[in-house]
């Protein structure tokens, strides 16, 4: 079973429509919730479809950062689960820049992916390259 949750904090100094645009540049949610929290607003996208990750998958290929992406995503891999963070300013510009939690002063876009085949998900989303060539993998069986 596949479950994807992507969340991003909207700081009081930020334009919520720009933060939403950043999230939508890298993810296509089936449902997008706006949740009021003590500090302000949080946008939370939900999906159970691999298609929702296609924007991110294509950006990783276009920017030719698959090997780096593979390493970063693999570092956040546990059995049945992947987590990683993207810089939201870069995402707003349609780019991918990974960040560590707390590294970005305005917060990051956090991806949480539950999939029984976490390694398959990693290899589908960000496969290692061989001799500069992308070695595509089948869609994971989640």
BARO-126023 format. One record per residue: residue in three letters; x negated, y negated, z of N, C-alpha, C in turn. Coordinates in nm, 3 decimals. Example, Ala and Ser with C-alpha at 12.3 -4.5 7.8 and 13.67 -1.06 7.14 Angstrom:
<pts>
  res     n.px     n.py     n.pz    ca.px    ca.py    ca.pz     c.px     c.py     c.pz
  Ala   -1.319    0.569    0.780   -1.230    0.450    0.780   -1.320    0.330    0.780
  Ser   -1.285    0.225    0.708   -1.367    0.106    0.714   -1.290   -0.003    0.787
</pts>
This chain:
<pts>
  res     n.px     n.py     n.pz    ca.px    ca.py    ca.pz     c.px     c.py     c.pz
  Unk   -0.084    0.118    0.000    0.000    0.000    0.000   -0.089   -0.125    0.000
  Unk   -0.055   -0.219   -0.082   -0.130   -0.343   -0.094   -0.055   -0.457   -0.026
  Unk   -0.130   -0.532    0.053   -0.074   -0.652    0.116   -0.181   -0.758    0.113
  Unk   -0.147   -0.876    0.063   -0.242   -0.986    0.051   -0.185   -1.106    0.125
  Unk   -0.269   -1.167    0.207   -0.231   -1.289    0.280   -0.344   -1.390    0.258
  Unk   -0.308   -1.506    0.206   -0.404   -1.613    0.183   -0.355   -1.735    0.258
  Unk   -0.439   -1.789    0.346   -0.395   -1.902    0.427   -0.496   -2.016    0.422
  Unk   -0.444   -2.136    0.441   -0.528   -2.255    0.442   -0.464   -2.361    0.531
  Unk   -0.546   -2.423    0.610   -0.502   -2.529    0.699   -0.498   -2.661    0.622
  Unk   -0.394   -2.739    0.648   -0.384   -2.874    0.591   -0.417   -2.970    0.705
  Unk   -0.532   -3.034    0.696   -0.573   -3.129    0.801   -0.492   -3.257    0.788
  Unk   -0.475   -3.331    0.899   -0.394   -3.455    0.896   -0.442   -3.558    0.794
  Unk   -0.571   -3.556    0.760   -0.625   -3.651    0.663   -0.609   -3.606    0.518
  Unk   -0.555   -3.485    0.497   -0.545   -3.429    0.363   -0.406   -3.445    0.304
  Unk   -0.402   -3.452    0.173   -0.277   -3.454    0.098   -0.230   -3.309    0.082
  Unk   -0.116   -3.274    0.142   -0.068   -3.135    0.133   -0.055   -3.084   -0.011
  Unk   -0.019   -3.170   -0.105   -0.004   -3.124   -0.244   -0.139   -3.085   -0.304
  Unk   -0.247   -3.150   -0.262   -0.380   -3.115   -0.313   -0.429   -2.984   -0.252
  Unk   -0.398   -2.963   -0.125   -0.437   -2.836   -0.061   -0.358   -2.721   -0.125
  Unk   -0.232   -2.744   -0.152   -0.149   -2.644   -0.219   -0.205   -2.615   -0.358
  Unk   -0.245   -2.719   -0.431   -0.304   -2.700   -0.564   -0.433   -2.617   -0.555
  Unk   -0.514   -2.642   -0.452   -0.637   -2.565   -0.434   -0.605   -2.417   -0.417
  Unk   -0.508   -2.386   -0.333   -0.469   -2.248   -0.310   -0.416   -2.185   -0.440
  Unk   -0.333   -2.258   -0.511   -0.273   -2.204   -0.633   -0.373   -2.192   -0.748
  Unk   -0.486   -2.260   -0.740   -0.590   -2.245   -0.841   -0.662   -2.111   -0.832
  Unk   -0.655   -2.046   -0.715   -0.727   -1.921   -0.695   -0.636   -1.803   -0.660
  Unk   -0.507   -1.828   -0.645   -0.416   -1.722   -0.600   -0.274   -1.754   -0.646
  Unk   -0.201   -1.652   -0.687   -0.062   -1.668   -0.728    0.026   -1.590   -0.630
  Unk    0.079   -1.659   -0.531    0.158   -1.588   -0.429    0.297   -1.550   -0.479
  Unk    0.350   -1.443   -0.425    0.490   -1.409   -0.448    0.578   -1.496   -0.359
  Unk    0.522   -1.534   -0.244    0.593   -1.622   -0.151    0.490   -1.715   -0.087
  Unk    0.526   -1.842   -0.072    0.438   -1.939   -0.008    0.513   -2.006    0.105
  Unk    0.463   -1.987    0.226    0.525   -2.045    0.345    0.446   -2.166    0.393
  Unk    0.519   -2.263    0.446    0.458   -2.377    0.513    0.492   -2.363    0.660
  Unk    0.390   -2.347    0.743    0.409   -2.320    0.885    0.353   -2.436    0.966
  Unk    0.436   -2.493    1.051    0.391   -2.599    1.141    0.316   -2.535    1.257
  Unk    0.194   -2.583    1.282    0.115   -2.537    1.395    0.079   -2.658    1.480
  Unk    0.017   -2.636    1.594   -0.011   -2.745    1.687   -0.095   -2.856    1.625
  Unk   -0.186   -2.823    1.536   -0.273   -2.923    1.473   -0.209   -2.983    1.348
  Unk   -0.106   -2.920    1.295   -0.044   -2.967    1.172    0.012   -2.851    1.091
  Unk   -0.012   -2.855    0.962    0.049   -2.761    0.867   -0.050   -2.653    0.823
  Unk    0.002   -2.532    0.800   -0.075   -2.423    0.741    0.007   -2.367    0.626
  Unk   -0.057   -2.349    0.512    0.005   -2.284    0.397   -0.037   -2.137    0.398
  Unk    0.061   -2.049    0.383    0.033   -1.906    0.384    0.101   -1.842    0.264
  Unk    0.018   -1.787    0.175    0.068   -1.717    0.058    0.067   -1.568    0.083
  Unk    0.171   -1.502    0.035    0.186   -1.357    0.053    0.207   -1.292   -0.083
  Unk    0.153   -1.171   -0.097    0.178   -1.094   -0.218    0.153   -0.946   -0.191
  Unk    0.214   -0.865   -0.274    0.188   -0.721   -0.271    0.153   -0.674   -0.412
  Unk    0.103   -0.767   -0.493    0.071   -0.738   -0.633   -0.073   -0.777   -0.666
  Unk   -0.143   -0.688   -0.734   -0.278   -0.720   -0.780   -0.279   -0.840   -0.874
  Unk   -0.169   -0.859   -0.945   -0.161   -0.972   -1.040   -0.185   -1.105   -0.970
  Unk   -0.155   -1.114   -0.842   -0.173   -1.239   -0.769   -0.321   -1.275   -0.753
  Unk   -0.411   -1.178   -0.772   -0.554   -1.202   -0.761   -0.622   -1.227   -0.895
  Unk   -0.546   -1.226   -1.004   -0.605   -1.241   -1.137   -0.678   -1.374   -1.157
  Unk   -0.625   -1.484   -1.102   -0.693   -1.613   -1.116   -0.833   -1.607   -1.055
  Unk   -0.841   -1.555   -0.934   -0.970   -1.543   -0.867   -1.062   -1.449   -0.944
  Unk   -1.009   -1.338   -0.987   -1.087   -1.238   -1.061   -1.147   -1.300   -1.188
  Unk   -1.067   -1.377   -1.259   -1.115   -1.441   -1.382   -1.217   -1.551   -1.353
  Unk   -1.195   -1.628   -1.247   -1.292   -1.732   -1.209   -1.428   -1.672   -1.176
  Unk   -1.430   -1.561   -1.106   -1.556   -1.496   -1.072   -1.633   -1.456   -1.197
  Unk   -1.562   -1.411   -1.298   -1.627   -1.372   -1.423   -1.672   -1.495   -1.502
  Unk   -1.585   -1.595   -1.510   -1.618   -1.716   -1.586   -1.741   -1.786   -1.528
  Unk   -1.750   -1.789   -1.396   -1.861   -1.857   -1.331   -1.986   -1.769   -1.319
  Unk   -1.972   -1.643   -1.358   -2.083   -1.549   -1.360   -2.147   -1.534   -1.222
  Unk   -2.062   -1.514   -1.122   -2.111   -1.498   -0.985   -2.066   -1.364   -0.926
  Unk   -2.050   -1.265   -1.011   -1.996   -1.137   -0.965   -2.085   -1.069   -0.861
  Unk   -2.216   -1.068   -0.882   -2.304   -1.000   -0.787   -2.301   -1.069   -0.651
  Unk   -2.305   -1.202   -0.650   -2.298   -1.276   -0.524   -2.162   -1.254   -0.458
  Unk   -2.055   -1.258   -0.537   -1.921   -1.237   -0.484   -1.910   -1.096   -0.426
  Unk   -1.966   -0.999   -0.494   -1.963   -0.861   -0.446   -2.027   -0.852   -0.307
  Unk   -2.144   -0.915   -0.291   -2.214   -0.910   -0.162   -2.132   -0.977   -0.052
  Unk   -2.075   -1.094   -0.081   -2.000   -1.168    0.021   -1.873   -1.092    0.060
  Unk   -1.799   -1.044   -0.038   -1.675   -0.973   -0.008   -1.705   -0.841    0.063
  Unk   -1.810   -0.773    0.022   -1.848   -0.646    0.086   -1.882   -0.668    0.234
  Unk   -1.942   -0.782    0.265   -1.978   -0.812    0.405   -1.853   -0.821    0.493
  Unk   -1.740   -0.858    0.434   -1.616   -0.867    0.510   -1.525   -0.747    0.493
  Unk   -1.581   -0.636    0.447   -1.501   -0.517    0.421   -1.502   -0.424    0.542
  Unk   -1.385   -0.379    0.578   -1.367   -0.276    0.681   -1.279   -0.169    0.618
  Unk   -1.259   -0.061    0.686   -1.176    0.045    0.630   -1.035   -0.008    0.604
  Unk   -0.995   -0.009    0.479   -0.861   -0.052    0.441   -0.839   -0.202    0.444
  Unk   -0.947   -0.282    0.454   -0.929   -0.426    0.472   -1.049   -0.504    0.416
  Unk   -1.018   -0.616    0.349   -1.121   -0.710    0.302   -1.084   -0.850    0.349
  Unk   -1.183   -0.927    0.389   -1.158   -1.067    0.422   -1.275   -1.151    0.374
  Unk   -1.245   -1.269    0.323   -1.348   -1.364    0.279   -1.288   -1.503    0.275
  Unk   -1.375   -1.603    0.263   -1.333   -1.742    0.270   -1.388   -1.820    0.150
  Unk   -1.303   -1.907    0.096   -1.344   -1.994   -0.015   -1.335   -2.140    0.028
  Unk   -1.426   -2.219   -0.021   -1.425   -2.362    0.002   -1.305   -2.422   -0.070
  Unk   -1.220   -2.494    0.002   -1.097   -2.544   -0.061   -1.121   -2.662   -0.153
  Unk   -1.228   -2.742   -0.129   -1.258   -2.852   -0.222   -1.299   -2.796   -0.358
  Unk   -1.382   -2.691   -0.357   -1.422   -2.626   -0.483   -1.300   -2.565   -0.551
  Unk   -1.214   -2.500   -0.474   -1.094   -2.438   -0.531   -1.004   -2.543   -0.595
  Unk   -0.995   -2.660   -0.534   -0.914   -2.768   -0.591   -0.966   -2.807   -0.731
  Unk   -1.097   -2.797   -0.750   -1.158   -2.828   -0.879   -1.158   -2.708   -0.973
  Unk   -1.096   -2.597   -0.931   -1.090   -2.478   -1.016   -1.219   -2.399   -1.015
  Unk   -1.297   -2.412   -0.910   -1.426   -2.342   -0.897   -1.420   -2.249   -0.776
  Unk   -1.516   -2.158   -0.769   -1.525   -2.066   -0.656   -1.656   -2.092   -0.583
  Unk   -1.644   -2.117   -0.454   -1.760   -2.130   -0.366   -1.722   -2.061   -0.235
  Unk   -1.795   -1.957   -0.202   -1.768   -1.884   -0.079   -1.822   -1.963    0.039
  Unk   -1.758   -1.948    0.153   -1.805   -2.015    0.274   -1.789   -1.923    0.393
  Unk   -1.862   -1.954    0.497   -1.847   -1.882    0.623   -1.738   -1.950    0.703
  Unk   -1.672   -1.877    0.792   -1.570   -1.941    0.876   -1.633   -2.056    0.955
  Unk   -1.567   -2.169    0.955   -1.616   -2.284    1.028   -1.722   -2.365    0.954
  Unk   -1.770   -2.316    0.840   -1.875   -2.386    0.766   -1.822   -2.511    0.696
  Unk   -1.702   -2.504    0.645   -1.643   -2.615    0.571   -1.576   -2.711    0.669
  Unk   -1.612   -2.840    0.665   -1.556   -2.934    0.762   -1.404   -2.949    0.752
  Unk   -1.348   -2.924    0.636   -1.202   -2.934    0.620   -1.133   -2.798    0.625
  Unk   -1.208   -2.697    0.662   -1.151   -2.563    0.667   -1.163   -2.493    0.534
  Unk   -1.135   -2.365    0.534   -1.150   -2.283    0.414   -1.018   -2.215    0.379
  Unk   -1.014   -2.161    0.260   -0.904   -2.075    0.217   -0.944   -1.933    0.257
  Unk   -0.864   -1.870    0.340   -0.896   -1.737    0.391   -0.813   -1.631    0.320
  Unk   -0.882   -1.535    0.261   -0.818   -1.420    0.196   -0.824   -1.301    0.290
  Unk   -0.712   -1.234    0.309   -0.705   -1.109    0.384   -0.631   -1.010    0.295
  Unk   -0.697   -0.901    0.262   -0.641   -0.802    0.171   -0.640   -0.666    0.239
  Unk   -0.521   -0.608    0.254   -0.507   -0.474    0.309   -0.483   -0.379    0.192
  Unk   -0.571   -0.282    0.178   -0.561   -0.186    0.068   -0.628   -0.057    0.115
  Unk   -0.560    0.056    0.100   -0.619    0.184    0.141   -0.752    0.209    0.072
  Unk   -0.765    0.159   -0.050   -0.887    0.176   -0.130   -0.966    0.044   -0.132
  Unk   -1.020    0.005   -0.015   -1.090   -0.123   -0.005   -1.210   -0.128   -0.098
  Unk   -1.285   -0.020   -0.110   -1.401   -0.019   -0.201   -1.355   -0.034   -0.346
  Unk   -1.247    0.032   -0.382   -1.193    0.017   -0.517   -1.148   -0.126   -0.543
  Unk   -1.088   -0.189   -0.442   -1.046   -0.329   -0.454   -1.167   -0.418   -0.476
  Unk   -1.272   -0.398   -0.397   -1.396   -0.475   -0.412   -1.452   -0.458   -0.553
  Unk   -1.461   -0.335   -0.600   -1.519   -0.310   -0.732   -1.433   -0.362   -0.846
  Unk   -1.303   -0.368   -0.828   -1.214   -0.423   -0.930   -1.224   -0.576   -0.932
  Unk   -1.221   -0.636   -0.814   -1.222   -0.782   -0.803   -1.358   -0.839   -0.841
  Unk   -1.465   -0.783   -0.787   -1.600   -0.837   -0.809   -1.699   -0.723   -0.827
  Unk   -1.700   -0.660   -0.945   -1.792   -0.548   -0.967   -1.937   -0.597   -0.978
  Unk   -2.028   -0.509   -0.942   -2.169   -0.540   -0.964   -2.194   -0.540   -1.114
  Unk   -2.291   -0.620   -1.156   -2.329   -0.619   -1.297   -2.450   -0.527   -1.314
  Unk   -2.465   -0.475   -1.434   -2.577   -0.389   -1.468   -2.645   -0.449   -1.589
  Unk   -2.768   -0.496   -1.573   -2.839   -0.559   -1.684   -2.767   -0.682   -1.736
  Unk   -2.699   -0.753   -1.647   -2.627   -0.874   -1.687   -2.490   -0.847   -1.747
  Unk   -2.454   -0.720   -1.761   -2.325   -0.683   -1.818   -2.228   -0.642   -1.707
  Unk   -2.103   -0.684   -1.723   -2.000   -0.649   -1.626   -1.958   -0.505   -1.649
  Unk   -1.960   -0.426   -1.544   -1.914   -0.288   -1.551   -1.776   -0.283   -1.485
  Unk   -1.673   -0.297   -1.567   -1.537   -0.306   -1.514   -1.493   -0.174   -1.451
  Unk   -1.409   -0.187   -1.351   -1.355   -0.072   -1.279   -1.203   -0.072   -1.294
  Unk   -1.145    0.044   -1.275   -0.999    0.057   -1.280   -0.938   -0.017   -1.162
  Unk   -0.811   -0.049   -1.180   -0.736   -0.113   -1.071   -0.734   -0.018   -0.951
  Unk   -0.752   -0.071   -0.831   -0.752    0.016   -0.713   -0.616    0.078   -0.688
  Unk   -0.620    0.190   -0.620   -0.495    0.259   -0.583   -0.463    0.223   -0.439
  Unk   -0.385    0.121   -0.425   -0.351    0.072   -0.290   -0.216    0.124   -0.247
</pts>
